Amino acid sequence: MSEKNTLPAFLRAQRASVLAILDGLGEEALTTAVLPSGWTPLGMVEHLGDAERHWFQEVVTGTAGPPPGEHAPRTPAAAFVYYREQCRRSDEIFAATPLSATPRGRHPGPLGDEITDLRGVVLHLIEETARHAGHLDVVRELLDDRTGLGPR
């Protein structure tokens, strides 16, 4: 399998883990903060959607418009739709862009200096999504004692 096919496959697997871990949780659980940081599972889904949007639309293409409904709280259904839509758009951008393409936008701070092509963007998103999937694993166990909920 080529690198251009392998990288998005790993990202899709991590995204699927996030969704599988949260599958079956009701609105109360999705909006309950169980860690000292105060974030909720639903907030993490929105964060991951924002990360997809930022890295692929703002950084890779440099063309993202204002975030949809940024200041309005989303229902669980709307948050999952938002996440899936951002992932879909990221996949389209990835498919149409060479791995060596220089980003047209820029991430602020030192990380923006380190990520110099599409390859770096997708590797960063794989890492970020996997890290937060791990957080969600812990949260799910604290909410209802369920573990091992990644994709089958």
C-alpha positions, -999 to 999 in steps of 0.1 A, spaced: 0 0 0 14 35 -9 20 61 17 -8 82 1 -32 54 9 -17 43 43 -18 77 60 -55 84 56 -62 48 65 -46 53 99 -64 86 104 -98 69 95 -91 42 120 -85 67 148 -117 86 139 -136 53 139 -122 46 174 -135 80 187 -170 73 173 -170 36 185 -159 46 220 -188 71 223 -214 50 205 -244 43 227 -239 72 252 -269 93 258 -270 131 260 -264 132 297 -232 111 295 -220 130 264 -224 163 283 -209 152 316 -174 162 326 -158 134 346 -122 146 345 -107 175 364 -101 194 331 -139 198 328 -142 188 292 -171 166 281 -171 138 256 -192 160 233 -168 188 237 -140 165 226 -160 156 195 -163 193 187 -126 198 194 -117 171 170 -140 185 144 -124 219 149 -89 203 146 -98 187 113 -112 220 100 -82 240 112 -55 217 99 -70 207 65 -90 238 56 -72 267 73 -36 253 72 -35 231 41 -57 251 18 -57 285 35 -93 289 25 -116 281 55 -144 305 62 -158 312 97 -165 281 117 -202 271 115 -222 279 147 -190 286 167 -208 303 195 -240 282 197 -239 250 217 -245 220 195 -268 192 203 -251 157 204 -266 149 169 -253 182 155 -219 178 170 -215 143 154 -227 157 121 -202 185 124 -173 161 132 -182 137 103 -185 166 79 -151 180 88 -136 146 84 -153 142 50 -139 176 39 -104 167 52 -105 135 32 -114 154 1 -85 179 6 -61 151 14 -71 132 -18 -66 163 -40 -33 174 -25 2 159 -29 19 147 3 48 172 -3 25 202 -8 34 232 13 5 245 34 -11 277 21 -21 287 56 -1 285 89 -7 271 123 5 297 149 34 289 172 63 265 170 42 236 156 35 258 125 72 259 118 76 222 122 48 211 99 59 220 64 38 197 41 6 177 39 24 146 53 31 165 85 -5 177 88 -19 142 85 6 127 109 -2 154 134 -40 147 130 -34 109 135 -15 117 167 -40 142 180 -70 120 172 -53 89 188 -44 108 219 -79 121 224 -94 86 216 -73 74 246 -88 102 267 -122 91 256 -114 55 265 -108 66 301 -139 88 302 -161 60 289 -148 36 316 -155 62 343 -190 69 329 -202 33 326 -173 9 333 -172 -1 295 -138 -7 280 -124 -21 247 -149 -1 226 -128 6 195 -139 -4 161 -144 -41 155 
